[in-house]
Amino acid sequence: MKLRITGLTVTLLCLTASHGFSQRFLMDLVDTTNQMGKGMLSIYERYNRVRISGYIQPQFQVISKKGAETFAGGNFSPASNNRFMLRRGRLRVDYAHLNKNNDPTSYFVFQFDGTERGVAIRDFWGRFYENKFRLFALTTGMFARPFGYEVNLSSANRESPERGRMSQLLMKTERDIGAMLTVTSRQSDLWWQKAKFDVGVFNGQGMAGPVDYDSHKDVVSRLSMKPSKIRALGGATVSVAVSQYLGGITHQSPVFYSTQNKGNEFVMLRDSSTNNLGKKSPRNYSGADFQISFPNRKGETEFRAEYVRGKQTGTFASSETPGVYPIANGLKSPLYARSFDGAYFYFLQNLGSIDHQILFKYDWYDPNTRVAGQQLRNSEGFSSADLRYYTFGMGYVYIANESLKFTFYYDIVRNEKSAISGFETDISDDVFTCRVQYNF
């Protein structure tokens, strides 16, 4: 039996034909003020408040060079430039408990991801709803961090096959273990109640590692305006938000590197003071995002943009947040702090029907904004982890029915030219993806 439920969580993984701004975020609340939310509650009551959903994403990919590194689903094998793979295979169970007034009191979710590479947990969290003021909710467990738009956009509903390079490096696997307070009204749709505030405390490394490797906790917050129709813009739906990430990694080595100006040029400067032990290396990000959707006679025209900047701590070889504390030759490796920025822009257009859509996406990620081009040299301590990347993607999405979606997408990837060995020119790593998504 198929249940068409769309109000409880934004991910709603059984539906692919999702348009506009509703039902997209991984951690949305039950909204009992609209018809969809009320319908969801009645269905949950009727079917014992349990819902099972899932989807799989088999795909075929071709990349421009054998063995190329890519953020389009993982690196290729050294002797291969094409592959079939199961990108995601998700199974999700939701349970909602309601009081005698049909108000949600608690909500529980667990979700697993199974592919040819193994099985892993993706969500395992519970949420408590306060019903006196209908204003607060507390979430604990493993869930998506409240930062940015693309990070929280469900893989089942996202039009591009993957999140951008910046999103993947800063927030690998999107989820983390912690607790989050949500403040937003569930009583009415008055304009001043369109605001939503999420603030959470998390381990920091997310699902990229098995355990928390230091005592420092990261604080993540997001203030957003819920999707609202603006008559002055022809009935366009607008949403906007700002996000903040305040975190860090505790030094377990006395050696630390950061980009500094030395003799009128920038170098990756080594600091080997014993005072570094136990200090915090920063992971501080600030971001803003904006979405606007214009209704058409048969579909929508949508624009999205997000910009993030800050300081990131990684390693010599990568600006990615390490899942485990780096170790080399049995010794704790030094951490590397870099100033970064990045952004993405989407343009989406339906083609005479909500079932046909084209998209164009441009994003960049600069892991080290203090140096560029020929300033990047191995002799000054820099590596490929300091290179700026630009990606231009274009694609076509066809929604055959509510359980079947086809995506054809091509990524043109460019890295900046530098003096780093192997990256004097652009490397070949353009990739084409053909994906089928089945869901229930």
C-alpha positions as CSV (number, residue, x, y, z in Angstrom):
1,M,0.0,0.0,0.0
2,K,1.4,3.4,-1.0
3,L,0.9,6.3,1.4
4,R,1.3,9.8,-0.1
5,I,2.4,11.7,3.0
6,T,4.2,15.0,2.6
7,G,3.9,17.1,5.7
8,L,6.0,15.3,8.4
9,T,9.5,15.6,7.1
10,V,11.1,17.5,4.3
11,T,12.9,14.5,3.0
12,L,9.8,12.4,2.2
13,L,11.9,9.9,0.5
14,C,9.0,8.1,-1.2
15,L,8.2,11.1,-3.4
16,T,10.4,12.4,-6.3
17,A,7.9,14.7,-7.9
18,S,8.6,17.5,-5.4
19,H,8.3,21.1,-6.6
20,G,8.6,24.5,-4.9
21,F,10.1,24.7,-1.4
22,S,8.0,22.4,0.6
23,Q,9.0,18.8,1.7
24,R,12.7,19.3,0.8
25,F,14.7,19.7,4.0
26,L,16.0,16.8,6.0
27,M,14.9,18.1,9.4
28,D,11.6,20.0,9.0
29,L,8.9,19.9,11.6
30,V,5.4,18.6,11.4
31,D,3.3,21.5,10.2
32,T,-0.2,21.1,11.5
33,T,-1.4,24.5,10.3
34,N,-1.8,23.5,6.6
35,Q,-4.0,21.0,4.9
36,M,-1.1,18.7,4.0
37,G,0.0,18.5,7.6
38,K,-3.5,17.8,8.9
39,G,-3.9,15.1,6.3
40,M,-0.6,13.5,7.4
41,L,-1.8,13.3,11.0
42,S,-5.0,11.6,10.1
43,I,-3.1,9.0,8.0
44,Y,-0.6,8.4,10.8
45,E,-3.5,7.8,13.2
46,R,-5.2,5.4,10.8
47,Y,-2.1,3.4,10.0
48,N,-0.7,3.3,13.6
49,R,1.5,6.3,13.0
50,V,4.3,4.3,11.3
51,R,5.6,5.0,7.8
52,I,8.1,3.1,5.8
53,S,9.7,4.6,2.7
54,G,12.9,4.4,0.6
55,Y,14.6,4.8,-2.7
56,I,17.5,3.5,-4.7
57,Q,19.7,5.4,-7.2
58,P,21.5,3.1,-9.7
59,Q,23.6,5.0,-12.2
60,F,26.1,4.9,-15.0
61,Q,29.0,7.4,-15.2
62,V,31.8,8.3,-17.7
63,I,34.7,10.5,-16.7
64,S,37.2,12.1,-19.0
65,K,40.3,10.3,-17.6
66,K,40.9,6.9,-16.1
67,G,41.4,6.9,-12.4
68,A,40.3,10.5,-12.0
69,E,39.5,11.9,-8.6
70,T,35.9,13.3,-8.5
71,F,33.2,14.5,-6.1
72,A,30.6,13.0,-8.3
73,G,30.2,9.9,-6.2
74,G,33.8,9.0,-5.3
75,N,37.0,8.5,-7.2
76,F,37.3,6.1,-10.2
77,S,39.5,3.0,-10.1
78,P,43.0,3.6,-11.7
79,A,42.2,1.5,-14.8
80,S,38.6,2.7,-15.3
81,N,36.9,5.7,-16.8
82,N,33.3,4.4,-16.6
83,R,31.2,2.5,-14.1
84,F,27.9,1.2,-13.0
85,M,27.2,1.9,-9.3
86,L,24.4,2.0,-6.8
87,R,24.9,5.6,-5.5
88,R,22.3,5.3,-2.7
89,G,19.9,2.8,-1.4
90,R,17.9,4.1,1.5
91,L,15.3,2.5,3.8
92,R,13.6,4.8,6.3
93,V,11.1,4.2,9.1
94,D,9.2,7.1,10.7
95,Y,7.1,6.8,13.9
96,A,4.9,9.7,15.2
97,H,3.1,9.8,18.6
98,L,0.1,12.0,18.9
99,N,-1.8,13.2,22.0
100,K,-5.6,13.1,22.3
101,N,-5.7,16.5,20.5
102,N,-3.8,15.1,17.6
103,D,-0.8,17.2,18.4
104,P,2.6,15.5,17.8
105,T,4.4,14.8,21.1
106,S,7.3,12.8,19.9
107,Y,8.8,11.6,16.6
108,F,11.4,9.0,15.8
109,V,13.3,8.2,12.6
110,F,15.9,5.7,11.5
111,Q,17.3,5.4,8.0
112,F,19.9,3.1,6.5
113,D,21.9,3.4,3.3
114,G,22.9,0.2,1.5
115,T,25.1,0.0,-1.6
116,E,27.7,-2.4,-3.1
117,R,30.1,-0.6,-0.8
118,G,28.3,-1.7,2.4
119,V,25.6,-0.6,4.8
120,A,25.7,2.5,7.0
121,I,23.4,4.5,9.3
122,R,22.2,7.8,7.9
123,D,19.6,9.0,10.4
124,F,18.9,7.8,13.9
125,W,17.1,10.5,15.9
126,G,14.1,11.4,18.1
127,R,12.3,14.7,18.5
128,F,10.2,16.0,21.4
129,Y,7.5,18.6,20.7
130,E,6.3,21.2,23.2
131,N,2.6,21.7,22.9
132,K,1.7,24.4,25.4
133,F,3.1,27.2,23.2
134,R,3.5,25.1,20.1
135,L,6.8,26.9,19.7
136,F,9.7,24.6,20.7
137,A,11.0,21.2,19.6
138,L,14.1,19.3,20.8
139,T,15.9,16.8,18.6
140,T,18.6,14.4,19.7
141,G,20.6,11.6,18.0
142,M,22.2,11.5,14.6
143,F,20.7,14.0,12.1
144,A,21.5,16.7,9.6
145,R,23.3,19.8,10.9
146,P,21.3,23.0,10.5
147,F,23.7,24.8,8.2
148,G,22.9,26.0,4.7
149,Y,20.4,25.0,2.1
150,E,22.2,22.5,-0.1
151,V,23.5,20.5,2.9
152,N,20.0,20.0,4.1
153,L,18.4,19.4,0.7
154,S,17.4,15.7,0.5
155,S,19.3,13.5,-2.0
156,A,15.9,12.2,-3.2
157,N,14.7,15.7,-4.1
158,R,17.9,17.4,-5.2
159,E,18.0,18.0,-8.9
160,S,21.8,17.7,-9.3
161,P,23.2,14.3,-8.6
162,E,25.5,15.5,-5.9
163,R,26.1,18.4,-3.5
164,G,28.8,20.8,-4.5
165,R,32.5,20.3,-3.6
166,M,32.3,22.9,-0.8
167,S,29.3,21.2,0.8
168,Q,31.0,17.8,0.7
169,L,34.3,18.9,2.1
170,L,32.9,21.1,5.0
171,M,30.0,18.8,5.9
172,K,30.9,15.3,4.8
173,T,27.8,13.0,5.0
174,E,25.8,16.1,6.3
175,R,24.9,14.4,9.6
176,D,26.4,14.5,13.0
177,I,25.6,13.3,16.6
178,G,24.2,16.0,18.9
179,A,21.2,17.9,20.2
180,M,19.2,20.7,18.5
181,L,16.6,23.1,19.7
182,T,14.1,24.4,17.1
183,V,12.1,27.6,17.7
184,T,9.2,28.2,15.3
185,S,5.4,28.6,15.7
186,R,3.1,25.8,14.7
187,Q,-0.1,27.8,15.4
188,S,-0.7,30.0,12.4
189,D,0.8,31.4,9.2
190,L,1.1,35.0,10.3
191,W,4.0,36.8,8.7
192,W,6.0,37.2,11.9
193,Q,5.6,33.5,12.5
194,K,7.4,32.7,9.3
195,A,10.7,32.7,11.1
196,K,12.5,29.5,12.2
197,F,15.6,29.2,14.3
198,D,17.6,26.1,14.8
199,V,20.6,25.8,17.1
200,G,22.5,22.6,17.9
201,V,25.5,21.2,19.6
202,F,27.4,18.4,17.9
203,N,30.6,16.3,18.1
204,G,32.0,17.9,15.1
205,Q,33.5,15.3,12.8
206,G,30.1,13.9,11.8
207,M,29.7,10.5,10.3
208,A,33.1,10.7,8.7
209,G,34.6,9.0,11.8
210,P,33.4,6.3,14.3
211,V,34.0,8.3,17.5
212,D,34.5,11.8,18.7
213,Y,38.3,12.4,18.9
214,D,38.3,15.4,21.2
215,S,36.2,17.1,23.9
216,H,35.5,20.2,21.8
217,K,31.9,20.5,20.7
218,D,30.7,22.5,17.7
219,V,27.7,24.9,17.8
220,V,25.7,25.2,14.6
221,S,22.7,27.6,14.0
222,R,20.4,28.7,11.2
223,L,17.9,31.5,11.1
224,S,15.5,31.3,8.2
225,M,12.3,32.7,6.8
226,K,9.9,30.0,5.7
227,P,8.8,30.0,2.1
228,S,6.5,32.9,1.6
229,K,4.5,34.2,-1.4
230,I,5.3,37.8,-2.4
231,R,2.5,39.4,-4.4
232,A,4.7,42.3,-5.5
233,L,6.9,39.7,-7.3
234,G,4.0,38.2,-9.2
235,G,3.2,35.5,-6.6
236,A,6.8,34.3,-6.4
237,T,7.8,32.1,-3.4
238,V,10.8,33.4,-1.5
239,S,12.9,31.9,1.2
240,V,16.1,33.3,2.8
241,A,18.4,32.2,5.7
242,V,21.7,32.9,7.4
243,S,23.8,30.2,9.0
244,Q,26.7,30.0,11.5
245,Y,29.1,27.3,12.4
246,L,31.3,27.8,15.5
247,G,33.6,24.8,16.0
248,G,37.2,23.5,15.9
249,I,39.6,20.7,16.4
250,T,41.9,20.3,19.4
251,H,45.6,20.0,18.6
252,Q,47.0,16.7,19.5
253,S,50.4,17.6,17.9
254,P,52.6,20.5,18.8
255,V,53.1,21.2,15.1
256,F,50.6,23.5,13.4
257,Y,50.5,25.1,9.9
258,S,48.7,28.2,8.7
259,T,49.0,30.6,5.7
260,Q,51.1,33.6,6.7
261,N,52.8,36.6,4.9
262,K,56.5,36.2,5.1
263,G,58.9,38.4,3.2
264,N,56.1,39.9,0.9
265,E,54.9,36.4,-0.1
266,F,52.5,33.9,1.5
267,V,53.8,30.6,2.8
268,M,52.4,27.7,4.7
269,L,54.1,28.6,8.0
270,R,55.1,25.9,10.5
271,D,54.5,26.6,14.2
272,S,56.1,23.9,16.4
273,S,55.5,25.4,19.8
274,T,54.6,23.0,22.6
275,N,51.9,25.5,23.6
276,N,49.9,24.3,20.6
277,L,49.0,21.1,22.3
278,G,45.4,21.3,23.6
279,K,44.6,24.5,21.7
280,K,41.7,24.7,19.3
281,S,42.2,25.0,15.5
282,P,39.2,26.8,14.1
283,R,36.2,25.6,12.1
284,N,34.2,28.8,11.8
285,Y,31.8,29.3,8.9
286,S,29.3,32.0,8.0
287,G,26.8,31.6,5.2
288,A,23.7,33.1,3.6
289,D,21.3,31.5,1.1
290,F,18.4,32.7,-1.0
291,Q,15.8,30.9,-3.1
292,I,13.0,32.4,-5.3
293,S,10.5,30.5,-7.4
294,F,8.3,32.1,-10.0
295,P,5.1,30.2,-11.0
296,N,4.5,29.5,-14.7
297,R,1.5,28.3,-16.5
298,K,2.9,24.8,-16.3
299,G,5.6,24.6,-13.8
300,E,8.1,27.0,-12.2
301,T,11.3,29.0,-12.8
302,E,13.6,28.8,-9.8
303,F,16.8,30.5,-8.7
304,R,19.0,29.5,-5.8
305,A,22.2,31.0,-4.4
306,E,24.3,30.4,-1.3
307,Y,27.7,31.9,-0.2
308,V,29.9,30.6,2.6
309,R,33.2,31.8,4.0
310,G,35.3,31.3,7.1
311,K,38.2,29.3,8.5
312,Q,38.6,25.6,8.0
313,T,40.9,23.1,9.6
314,G,42.1,20.1,7.6
315,T,45.3,18.3,6.7
316,F,48.2,18.9,4.3
317,A,46.5,16.8,1.6
318,S,42.9,17.9,2.0
319,S,40.8,20.7,3.4
320,E,38.1,18.2,4.4
321,T,37.3,17.9,8.0
322,P,39.1,14.7,9.2
323,G,36.8,11.9,10.3
324,V,39.6,10.5,12.5
325,Y,42.5,12.4,13.9
326,P,45.3,12.2,11.3
327,I,48.2,9.9,12.1
328,A,51.4,9.2,10.1
329,N,54.1,6.7,11.0
330,G,52.5,6.2,14.4
331,L,52.6,9.9,15.3
332,K,49.9,12.5,15.4
333,S,50.0,14.6,12.2
334,P,49.9,18.4,12.2
335,L,46.7,20.3,11.4
336,Y,46.4,22.9,8.7
337,A,44.2,26.0,9.0
338,R,43.0,27.8,5.9
339,S,40.7,30.7,5.1
340,F,38.1,29.7,2.5
341,D,35.1,30.8,0.6
342,G,32.7,29.3,-1.9
343,A,29.3,29.6,-3.4
344,Y,26.8,28.0,-5.8
345,F,24.0,29.2,-8.1
346,Y,21.1,27.1,-9.5
347,F,18.8,27.9,-12.4
348,L,15.9,25.5,-12.8
349,Q,13.2,25.6,-15.4
350,N,10.2,23.4,-16.2
351,L,9.6,22.7,-19.8
352,G,5.9,22.9,-20.4
353,S,5.2,20.4,-17.6
354,I,6.3,19.7,-14.0
355,D,7.5,16.4,-15.3
356,H,10.3,17.9,-17.4
357,Q,13.0,20.1,-16.0
358,I,16.4,21.5,-17.1
359,L,19.0,22.8,-14.7
360,F,22.2,24.8,-14.7
361,K,24.5,25.0,-11.8
362,Y,27.7,26.9,-11.1
363,D,29.8,26.6,-8.0
364,W,33.2,27.4,-6.8
365,Y,35.3,26.4,-3.7
366,D,38.5,28.2,-2.8
367,P,40.1,26.4,0.2
368,N,42.8,29.0,0.6
369,T,41.8,32.6,-0.3
370,R,45.1,34.1,0.7
371,V,47.0,32.5,-2.3
372,A,46.2,31.9,-5.9
373,G,47.8,30.8,-9.2
374,Q,51.6,30.8,-9.4
375,Q,51.8,31.7,-5.7
376,L,50.8,28.1,-5.0
377,R,54.2,26.3,-4.9
378,N,55.3,23.0,-3.3
379,S,58.4,24.8,-2.0
380,E,56.2,27.1,0.1
381,G,54.4,24.3,1.7
382,F,51.2,24.3,-0.4
383,S,49.5,21.3,-2.0
384,S,46.6,20.4,-4.2
385,A,44.4,21.0,-1.1
386,D,44.9,24.7,-1.6
387,L,43.6,24.8,-5.2
388,R,40.5,26.7,-6.2
389,Y,37.9,24.7,-8.2
390,Y,35.1,25.8,-10.4
391,T,32.3,23.5,-11.6
392,F,29.6,24.2,-14.2
393,G,26.9,21.6,-14.4
394,M,24.0,21.1,-16.7
395,G,21.3,18.5,-16.7
396,Y,17.8,17.3,-17.6
397,V,15.4,15.7,-15.2
398,Y,12.4,13.6,-16.3
399,I,9.8,12.5,-13.7
400,A,8.0,9.6,-15.2
401,N,5.7,9.2,-12.2
402,E,5.7,9.6,-8.5
403,S,8.0,6.6,-8.1
404,L,10.4,7.0,-11.0
405,K,12.8,9.7,-12.0
406,F,15.6,10.0,-14.6
407,T,18.5,12.4,-14.4
408,F,21.1,13.2,-17.1
409,Y,23.8,15.5,-15.9
410,Y,27.2,16.7,-17.1
411,D,29.8,18.3,-14.8
412,I,32.6,20.5,-16.3
413,V,35.3,20.8,-13.6
414,R,38.1,23.3,-13.7
415,N,41.0,23.8,-11.2
416,E,43.1,26.9,-11.1
417,K,46.6,26.7,-12.8
418,S,49.4,26.7,-10.3
419,A,53.1,25.9,-9.7
420,I,52.2,22.7,-7.8
421,S,53.5,19.6,-9.4
422,G,50.8,17.9,-11.5
423,F,48.5,20.9,-11.4
424,E,50.3,23.3,-13.7
425,T,47.3,23.1,-16.0
426,D,43.7,21.9,-15.6
427,I,43.4,18.2,-14.9
428,S,40.9,16.1,-16.8
429,D,38.0,15.2,-14.6
430,D,34.7,16.1,-16.4
431,V,32.0,13.6,-15.7
432,F,28.7,12.5,-17.1
433,T,26.0,10.9,-14.9
434,C,22.9,9.0,-16.0
435,R,20.8,8.1,-13.0
436,V,17.5,6.3,-12.4
437,Q,15.7,6.8,-9.1
438,Y,13.1,4.4,-7.9
439,N,11.2,5.2,-4.7
440,F,8.3,4.0,-2.6
